[in-house]
Amino acid sequence: MSRIIIICALAATLGGTAQALDGTSSPTNVMPILVPPDLPPGLLAQAPNPGGASLKEQLVGAWALVSCDGFNGVKLSWCAGSTNGIHILDASGHYALVNAALGRPKFTEPGRPRDAYSAEEYKAAAVGLQAQFGTWSVNEADKTITYHVDGALFPNVEGVDGKATVSLAGDELKLVGGLGPSVWRRIKK
């Protein structure tokens, strides 16, 4: 007879109230999980979507840009050099996205008022920058995220909805949308 290992996990880890073996339930009860002794190490950690979290719940957090490419090999200006970006998705459905190419030219006199710089200096700084914020929602069935842009560096996208296909594997997020594919890594505390 094979030995069964009993692992107890706190109900909070599973996102709800656990039921004890005696039938009672409370947020502080533990729930036994039966695992065969020959289960390969790490298999539980690799299980997709542990705890039954929705795609939206899994996306909530801060993400650091790993890579981004335009379609057909065309590089996006904010991804032309080293990647540098953050994508924040909060649980209330709001987002902020900022990508800044490293190595953008600095303003000649940083102490001047913002409206005192030339159009050429602003253009050089802005071409390598993507910044926007707004609201987001997820279609769980087709694994897509829709962004509604409330404000952006590029005003033509304000008030527009954009959609991207979502692929999530652990702490790696892949988005494929109108500007091409991007890869993000979850920022941990």
KAJOUR-V165511 format. One record per residue. N is the residue number from 1. BURIAL is + if it has 16 or more other ideal C-beta (glycine too) atoms within 10 Angstrom, else -. D_CENTER is the distance of its C-alpha to the mean C-alpha in Angstrom with 2 decimals. Layout:
# KAJOUR-V165511
N_BURIAL_D_CENTER + N_BURIAL_D_CENTER
This chain:
# KAJOUR-V165511
1_-_45.09 + 2_-_41.59 + 3_-_40.27 + 4_-_37.35 + 5_-_35.00 + 6_-_33.82 + 7_-_30.51 + 8_-_29.95 + 9_-_26.54 + 10_-_26.20 + 11_+_25.47 + 12_-_22.70 + 13_-_20.80 + 14_-_21.11 + 15_-_20.11 + 16_-_23.61 + 17_-_27.30 + 18_+_28.88 + 19_-_32.38 + 20_-_34.81 + 21_-_37.51 + 22_-_40.05 + 23_-_38.23 + 24_-_37.27 + 25_-_33.78 + 26_-_32.14 + 27_-_28.82 + 28_-_30.45 + 29_+_31.84 + 30_-_30.66 + 31_+_30.28 + 32_-_31.76 + 33_-_29.92 + 34_-_32.36 + 35_-_31.38 + 36_-_33.93 + 37_-_35.04 + 38_-_34.56 + 39_-_30.80 + 40_-_29.25 + 41_-_27.57 + 42_-_23.79 + 43_-_23.79 + 44_-_22.60 + 45_-_19.58 + 46_-_18.81 + 47_-_19.23 + 48_-_16.54 + 49_-_15.09 + 50_-_17.43 + 51_-_18.74 + 52_-_18.04 + 53_-_14.75 + 54_-_13.75 + 55_+_10.79 + 56_+_9.84 + 57_-_10.46 + 58_+_8.38 + 59_+_5.11 + 60_-_6.49 + 61_+_6.04 + 62_-_5.79 + 63_+_4.53 + 64_-_7.87 + 65_+_9.21 + 66_-_11.37 + 67_-_13.15 + 68_+_13.80 + 69_-_17.03 + 70_-_18.87 + 71_-_20.75 + 72_-_24.05 + 73_-_23.33 + 74_-_23.36 + 75_-_21.34 + 76_+_19.50 + 77_-_21.08 + 78_+_18.05 + 79_+_17.46 + 80_-_21.18 + 81_-_21.39 + 82_-_19.17 + 83_+_15.46 + 84_+_14.40 + 85_+_11.37 + 86_-_8.74 + 87_+_6.07 + 88_-_6.51 + 89_+_6.35 + 90_-_9.55 + 91_-_11.59 + 92_-_14.24 + 93_-_12.46 + 94_-_12.16 + 95_+_9.76 + 96_-_10.60 + 97_+_10.05 + 98_+_12.53 + 99_+_13.49 + 100_+_16.95 + 101_+_19.14 + 102_-_20.94 + 103_-_24.70 + 104_+_25.00 + 105_-_28.56 + 106_-_29.22 + 107_+_31.36 + 108_-_35.02 + 109_-_35.80 + 110_-_32.77 + 111_-_34.96 + 112_-_35.91 + 113_-_34.76 + 114_-_31.84 + 115_-_34.21 + 116_-_36.59 + 117_+_34.64 + 118_-_35.63 + 119_-_33.80 + 120_-_33.57 + 121_+_31.81 + 122_-_29.25 + 123_-_28.71 + 124_-_28.25 + 125_-_25.62 + 126_-_23.75 + 127_-_23.77 + 128_+_21.22 + 129_+_18.85 + 130_+_16.25 + 131_+_15.47 + 132_+_14.76 + 133_-_13.92 + 134_+_14.62 + 135_-_13.70 + 136_+_11.51 + 137_-_12.59 + 138_+_12.19 + 139_-_15.17 + 140_-_15.20 + 141_-_18.26 + 142_-_17.24 + 143_-_13.53 + 144_+_12.63 + 145_+_10.59 + 146_-_12.98 + 147_+_12.68 + 148_-_15.91 + 149_+_16.51 + 150_-_18.71 + 151_-_19.19 + 152_+_18.69 + 153_-_20.52 + 154_-_21.72 + 155_-_23.45 + 156_-_24.05 + 157_+_20.58 + 158_-_21.04 + 159_-_21.69 + 160_-_20.26 + 161_-_17.82 + 162_+_15.58 + 163_-_14.31 + 164_+_12.16 + 165_-_12.43 + 166_+_9.60 + 167_-_10.35 + 168_+_8.88 + 169_-_11.18 + 170_-_10.99 + 171_-_8.61 + 172_-_8.11 + 173_+_6.01 + 174_+_8.61 + 175_+_9.07 + 176_-_12.75 + 177_+_14.03 + 178_-_17.08 + 179_+_16.61 + 180_+_15.99 + 181_+_13.54 + 182_+_10.73 + 183_+_9.22 + 184_+_6.49 + 185_-_7.25 + 186_-_6.27 + 187_-_8.71 + 188_-_11.44 + 189_-_14.33
